[in-house]
Amino acid sequence: MATSSAIQRGSLAPLSSVTHTTAVVEESRCFSAVARKSKPAKFSNYGHGMQKLTFSSLLGGGQRSLGQGFRNPEQQEPRKAGSEIVAQAVSTRFNRKARRAENVEGDFFVDHTCIDCDTCRWMAPETFSHLNGQSAVHRQPQTPDERTRALQALLACPTASIRTETPPKDIKDAQNTFPLAIDPETLPGVYHSGYHSENSYGATSYFVHRPERGNILIDSPRFTEVLAKRIEQMGGVRYMFLTHQDDVADHAKWAARFGCERIIHEDDVRSSTRDVERKLEGSGPWTLDEEVELIHTPGHTAGCVSLFYKPHKALFTGDHLAYSRRQEGLSIFRGVNWYSVSKQIDSVRKLIPLDFLWLLPGHGRRYHFESEADRREKLEELVAQES
């Protein structure tokens, strides 16, 4: 079975101080999120619904004008003036599906609708990289495995911004790789759902396969029947755990498809999640069964909750904690804190004694600690850095 790439391992460089402004995801910047009216080429739209990217979903409420744009603190490019942003948006308004000039020649390319969510860059780093504010193809796939990873990234892209010049005849083979095993040796039964949703700004969803106790879908991927059929073949979904209010995306469609029990903290319930079956109250912890513990980790939002999967020492953190490639260390991305930085730091401190080795976030990159001592050291370093 194919496995998901770009796992961060081993010792980290010292954390650097980074000024955080308005940001949403690891290593990304969206400076012109315009509602797209033109559809992508039919052959490159597998499993994609053309959904509107709303400013409120990006910023946790509130509105921003196009001229203000968005900036990821991980990027150090000079901020463009509002007039320049508007000019760029207008210039590509009627051809946003055009190939970006930053792409190398060849079949795969990224167009101007890219929201720079970083997904393709950690899924297929040998093909995609960050160039001038968005993703682009810096090298065409050279081997069958590289082509498969590029197609997986195409399917996972939340905005259908990755395309090919010719219809990929092997697209169905790539579809059949999802859910994608993360690490069969150290993390058996845990999968990357793929099919990221624009409604959650490209957040990563996970699928935990537990035939005896019931499968768990962690946060919501974009709904597509292709993925639903694959999950159905693996036993369906018993629980859908929503880490926080930002990454709920198509939860209602998944619940309707599988009749699963959705879980979210009451402090993060919004109009779209009012009918969720289980609303967690108080500060926990809570359990689904002896394998799964839910830990209240407020900070990013008031109702942020992490899921601890004990059998394989895996912690699913939503947007609470992640690995930052640019900082070469763990990060809480304080620039996108919608509730309380101090509480988020306290929540990280609470995790220090927890016996986990896998860190699996919604935004940002995942990380595999070498040992318990390594985990403790990295978390203590982060708390000291952020305090």
N, C-alpha and C positions, 0 to 999 in steps of 0.2 A: 504494500500500500504506500502511496505517495505520502510524504510528510511535509509539514509546514516549515518554511525556512526562517533564517535570520533570528536564531535564538541567541541571546546574549548570555555568556557564561564567564566564569572566572573572576579574577580580581579587577577592581575598577580603579580608574585614575581618580585623584582627589577631586571632590566636587568643586566646581567653579561657581563664583557668584555671577548670576545672570539677571539683568533687569527685566522683570516681567511686565508686559503691557497687556493689551487685549489679545488673548490666544485661546485656541480651542483644542488643538491636538499637537502631538509631537512632530517637530520638524516641518511645520506647514504654515502657509499664509494664504488667506483668501482676500484679495483687495477689490474684487468686483463680483460679488455674488448676485448675479442678475437672473431673474426667472427666465428659463430657457424655453423658447417656443418651437424651435426646430428640433426634429427628432434625428437621432443618429442613424447611420446606415443600418438597414434591417439586420444584416448579418452580425453586427457588433453589439446588438442590444439584447443579448440572451439573458432573460431573467431580470431585466431592468424595467422598472416603471419610471416614467419621467415625472419625478416629484419636485415640488417647489422647495428651494432652500430658503427658509425664513430667517430673518435676522433674530427674531425672538428665540428660536430654537438654538441658535448659535450662542447667544449671549445670556441665556437663562432668564429671558424676560427683557422688556424694553426694546426700543427700536434704534437703529443707526442708519444714517443716510448712506447712499452709495459713495459719496465723497469721502466719508470717514474711513470706510474700508475696514479690514481686519489685519492684525499683525501677530505672528507667532513670536514669542520671545526667543525661541531657538534660532531665529534668523537674525543676522546682523546687517542686512541690507538697509540703506537709508530709506526712511519713510517717504513715500511719494506724496506730493501735494495733491489736494482734493481735485483740482482741475485736471491734473495729469491722469488721475484714476478715472475720472469721468470721460476724458478723451479716449483713454484706452478701451473703456467699456463700449463707448459709442462706435469706435473703429471696428470692433469685432461683433457688434450687436447682431448683424445679419449674417454672420458667417462664423459663429462661435464653434462650430463643429469642424472648422478648418484645421489642418495639421499645423502645429506650432513649429516655427522655424528652428527651435532648439533641438528638435529630433534629428538623429542621424538618418541617412537614407536607408530605405528598406521597408519591409512589410508593416511592422508594428509602429504605431505612433500615438502620441497623446495630443488631444485637441485643446482648445481654449476654454472649455467648460470645466476643466480640472479645478477642484477646490483645494488641492494640495493637502490631502488628508494623510499622506505618507504611506497608505496601505500598500501600493504597488512597490514602493521602495524597500519595504522589509519582506515582502513576499518574493520578489524577484530582483534583488539588488544588483545582479550582474547585467540586468537590462535597463532598469529605471533608476533615475537619480533626480535630485533637485537642481533645476536650472532656471534662473531668473524668475523666481517666485512661484513656479509650478513644477509639476513632474514632467519629465521628458525621457525619451529613449536615448540613452547614451551609447548603447551597443546592442545590435540585433542578436537574438538568440542564435547560438552556434551549435547546440546539441539538442537531441530530442528532449532531455530533461529540462534544459533551459527553455525550450519552446513550451513545454507543459506548464512550467511555472509562470511564464509570460501570459499564457491563456488563462491560468487560474487568477492572475492579477486582473486581467481583462474582465473576468466574470465577477470578481470581488469589488471592482471599482464602483463606488456608490453613485456616480454620475454618468456612467457609460462613456467616460472620457478617453478610454483606451480603445483603439480601433486597429483594424488591419486594412491594407490596400486591397487584398483579395479575400473572399469568404473563406474562413478557416474550416477545412473539411474535417478536422479532428476536434472540433469544439465539443462534441458530445462526449468524447473521451475525457476532456477536461472537466466537463460538468459532473461526470461520474466519480471524480476524485473527492468531491465534497459530500459530507463533512470531511475535513482533511486532518489526518492524524498529526499531532504536534510532536510527540516523541514516544513511539511505541515501547521503548525500553524502560524509560523512567516515568512515563506518564501514560500508561495504557488506558484506553477507554476515554481519553479526553481529546476533543477535536475542535478545530477551528471551523466555525460554521460557514465562513465565506459569505458572499453576497451581502456586503456591507450596505447600510442604508444611508441615503443622504439626509433623512430625517433625524439621524443621530450623528450627523457630521462624520460619517464613516467609522463609527465605533465598531470594535471587534466583538462578535458574539461567539460563545462557546457551547458545545454540546457534550454532555457527560453521559456516556453509555453505561447504564447500570441495569442489566436485564432482570436481576432479581428484585431490586428495590424501586425501580422506576427511573427513566431517563430524565435529565434536567437540561433545559435550554436556558443559558445564562445571557441575559439581555437579548435584544431582538435583532436578528438579521433582516434584510429586506425580504419580504414574502415573495416567494416564487414557487410554483408547483413542482418545478424540477427538484429543488432542495427538499420540499415537503415529502415527495415520494421517496427520496433517499432516506430521510429520517424515518418515514413510515416503515421502510424495510428493516430498519434497525430497532423497531419496537415503539416508535412514536415518542410522545412527550408526556410525562406525568406532571412535572413541575416546570413552570417558567418563572425563573427568578430574575427580578428587575433590580439592579444594583442601586439605581437612583433615577430621578425624573428625566434626565437628559437622553437616556439611551433606550427608551421604550419603543420607539419606531413603530413597527407593524405588529405589536403585541396582540392586538385584538384579532387580527387575521390568523395568527398562529393559534390563538386560543380557540377560535371558531373551527379551525381545521382539525385540531387534536383534542379539544375538550379538556385541556390541561388546566391545572390550578395555578393561577398567577399570584406572585408574592411581591409586595413592595412595602416600604415603611410608610406609615400614615403621614409623616411629615413631608413626604415627596409626592403625595397623591395630588393630581391635577385633574382638570376636566376630562382629559382623555383616559385617565386611569381610575375614575370613580367606581367603575364596576369590577375592579380587580377582586378576585375571590378572597385573598387573605391580605390584610393590612396589619403589618407588625406595629405593636404599640410599645412605648417605653424605650429602654436602652438595652434590652436583651441581656445575655445572648439567647438565641432561640435555636432549636434543632428541627431538622426534617426527620432525621433518624439518627442512629448511632454513628453514621458515616459523615453526616453533613451538619456543620454548625454555622449559624449566621451571626456575624459580629457587627454591631453598630459602630460605624467609623465616620461620624459626622465631621463636617469641615468643608469639603467641596460643596456639598449641600447638607441641609439639616438632617435629611433622612437617608444619607448614603450608608449602605450596608455591604459588607464583604462576605463572600461565601468561602468557608474553609472546608475543603474536601480532604478528609483525614487519611483515607487509604493511601493516597499518593502525595501527601503533604503539599497540596496545591491551594493557593489563595487567589481567588478571583476578586479583584479590587475595584472594578468599575473605573471611575476617574479619581479615585482616592490616592493611588500610589502607582508609579510606573518607572521604567528605566528610560532615561533620556540619552539618546545617542550623542547629541552634541555636548552635553555636560559630562558624558562618560560616567554617569552615576545615577542613583535613584533621585526622583523628583516628585514633588507634590504639585508642581505647576501652579504656584500661588497666583499667577496673573489671571487664572480662570477660576478663582475661588468665588463662589456665589453666596457663601454663608459666613464662615469664620476661619481665618488662617490659624489662629491660636488653637481652635478646637481640632483642626486638621492635624496639627503637629501633635497634639495630645493623643489623637487617634493612632498616629504612627507609633508613638511611644508605647501605646497599649499592645501593639503587635510584636514588640521586641521579643518577649518570651514565647510567642506562639511557635509551635513546631512545624514550620513550613519551609520548603526549599524552592518551590515554583511560585513566581509572581506573575499573574496573568491579568493584565489590565484591559480596560475598554479602549482608552486612548493612550498613546505612548507605546513602548515596546516591552515585551515580556523578558523575564530574567530568571535564570536558574542559578541559585546559590550553590557554591561548592560544598558547604557544610553548615551546621548550626552556628559555629563560631563566625563564619563568614557572614551569614545573615545578620547576626547580632551586631557585628562590627559595622556593617553597612547602614543598618537602621539607626544605630546610635550616632554615626557620623552625620546622617541626614538630619536627625533631630537637632544636633548641635549646630549644624549649618543654618537651619531654618529658624532657630529660636532667637 
